[in-house]
Structures are given as structure tokens and as C-alpha cells.
């Protein structure tokens, strides 16, 4: 069923977003058909003196296919082109005034130009060139049998048809370029979001390596030194501690090999300890030095390293967004630990960053590069420790970032 629908020809401008644009080709074709059909009959019989039956047949063959041109313009051109040539030959058998157009009367010119415009909007350059060459060849050939001598006016169909074909082709190619650009932008945006997500996950993995590696190193040292620190250990216990130390060292080696895959060429080994709650104050001071007042409410609670690292990164990204998008805005950063009054779970660390509207609308972003992570990175940080994130604009024009990170191991997911 789907393949049949894909093979079915679409109407001209069917892909337009506005309804009136999609209906425009049908309206134009209907008006041309209704106007040209009776006019052609009257003009061919009254002015040119053609037989009424022949004039009616020619009028139908020249005007009715214009409705088909909305969906199949090339097939409609075959019919109209043959009817126009047949009409020119039929006029050779009657005596008409020299002032009248020949080989194609005005009604035929109008219908043919509209048909050429439809062809330009649908067909490729090669087809349009062949159509114009066929038109010019017929025009020139008929000029040799002109009843009143050949002149410039006999070439009107070739000139006007060529202009219409060129105009339609230019419009079609312009639309195709815009459509491809829109598709490319959509694909690029999706790829950019996917790349950002992968980069942030790799960054989280590298930082988690440092956190977990510390604990694994402690386990290794404790297991290796157990026989020296603890007296009267049985051989079985010594062997168990030796096995624990070997397993911990093996795990550290596997983590380092995995980290080597995650690191890119620009990422060098970080020798400094990973930041936590204690370093958030330095972030606040750095932001305050950029010119925007920052109010900070610290928290001295002991939190797991992964939670402290996530809180630090969330505040870091939130303050960076304030500097980029709301320079000079008053900002409030608070950290607090509390047990939720409603709902299950133990204590949670609440990270809140709220900024007011900037004193003046920024003329442009102060930082062109930035981290590129934004809310994507924040959500990944929160998901890592099983917390929740609420971020969005405020009614007064400010912005609010609120994250709740569980502190008990039972709440981690």
C-alpha cells in the first residue's frame, strides 16, 4: 500500500506548508480552463471562421488538459502541444484576417505559457530543454507555411514558453535547495545533540574513574598490608586478602584500559582531585568577579564523592549559562540537605541556582564556544546518581535550575 502511494504523482506545490499555497495550482488551472474553453470556441468560430465542431474539439483539447497539468504536467503537454499544432494546421484551411495571430491564437498562448510554468515546477532541466526545442521546431516549421508570410509575432510561443520554462525551473531548483538545507540543518542538529550527549557521558565516565579508582586503591592497600597490621592471621585469611588485592589491582587495570578508549586526543590525564561541594565556593567567587552579584548558601554536609562531583558540575554549568545568556544578573546559589517531607527515600542534597533577568538584554553571547553541554550534561549528572532535575525559565524573565541528589546508597539507581 505504501509503495503505491509513493508512486502516485503529487500535485504541484503539495509540499508547501501553507494550505492556500497548496491549493493555488488547482485554482489557477480551474480558472484557466473555465476561461479559455468558451473563449477559444468563440474566437475560433467568430474571428477565424473555423467550423464550430472543429473549434469545440480544439478548445477542449487545449484547455481541459490544464487540470491534468497540476498532477501530470508532462502528459498534459503532449496533449496540448499536439492540439496547438493541429489547430494551426486547421486554420490553414480557412480565410482569416492578417492582423490575427497565427499559428497560435492568443488563447492558445495563454494556456501554453501556464502549462510551461507547471512543467518548470516539476520536470528536470533536460526535459525542459527538450520541451523548448520541440516548441521552437514546431514554431519554425509552421512558419514556412504561414498564410500571410512569416514574421516576428509567429515566434511568440517560443519566446514566452521559454521564459515560462526558465522561470518555473528556477523556482523549482530554489525550492529544492531550501528543502535540502532544512533537512541538513535538522540532521546536523540531531547529530550535534547526540555528540553532546556522548561527550558528556564520556566525561562523566572519566570522572567516575577517578572517584572509583581512589576507593579501589584503598582496598588494594588495605588488603596488601592486612598481614602486617593484623596479628595471628591464618594462612586461609592471608590467601583471601591476597586474592582481594589481586582482584582490586586487576579491576584498576581494566578501568584504566577502558578510560584510554574514552579519552580523546585533547583529553590529558587529570592529576588534580575531582571537585566537590567544597570547591563550589570558588565557582561562585569566579562568577562574581565577572560583574554579576552572586549570593551563596553553602552546605558542609558529608556527601558521597559522586554526588559532590555531580553537584559541582551542575552549579558550574548553571553559572556558565548565566554568564553567557544573562550577564550581570543577580544569581542565588544554595546547597542544602534535607529529608523529603512527602515521598519515600532518605536524605537528599538540593542544588538550587536561580538568576534574575539581566539588567540589559545582551547584545550577543559573551562566550562563543562554551562547554556545549548545557541541560544535557545536567540531566546526565542527575541520572547518574538517581536524582531529579527541574530547569526552566521564570515568569519574570529569569531562570531556575533545581536538582535533588539522593545521599543514601539505597536511593541510587
Number of C-alpha atoms within 10 A of each C-alpha: 5 6 7 7 9 9 8 9 10 14 18 22 21 16 12 12 9 10 11 10 15 16 15 15 20 20 15 14 23 17 13 19 21 12 13 22 20 15 14 22 23 18 16 23 17 12 12 18 17 23 15 14 11 14 23 19 14 23 26 18 20 27 29 21 22 28 21 18 25 27 21 20 24 22 13 23 22 12 16 25 20 14 20 22 16 13 25 18 17 16 21 15 11 13 11 18 11 10 7 12 15 25 29 23 20 17 20 23 19 17 20 24 20 22 27 28 22 29 29 27 23 26 17 13 15 8 14 22 14 11 21 20 14 14 20 19 13 17 20 15 11 18 19 10 13 16 17 12 10 15 10 7 12 20 19 18 24 20 15 17 24 23 17 21 25 21 16 22 23 15 14 20 16 11 15 12 11 12 13 11 12 12 12 12 12 12 12 12 12 12 12 13 15 12 14 18 18 13 18 20 18 17 17 19 17 21 20 17 16 19 17 15 19 14 12 18 16 14 17 22 14 15 19 18 13 16 18 9 10 8 8 10 13 10 10 9 13 16 13 13 20 18 15 17 22 15 15 21 18 12 15 19 13 12 17 16 11 14 20 13 9 16 16 11 6 6 11 8 10 10 7 7 10 16 17 18 22 13 13 23 15 10 14 20 14 14 21 18 10 11 13 20 17 21 16 16 11 14 16 10 12 10 18 15 16 22 24 22 22 27 26 22 20 27 25 16 19 25 25 19 20 24 21 18 19 26 22 23 21 20 25 18 22 16 21 15 19 13 14 12 7 6 7 9 15 14 16 21 22 20 22 23 23 24 26 19 21 19 12 10 10 13 7 9 14 13 12 9 8 13 13 17 17 16 17 15 24 25 19 20 26 20 16 17 20 17 22 16 20 11 17 12 14 13 8 8 11 18 20 17 20 19 25 25 28 27 25 13 11 9 16 14 10
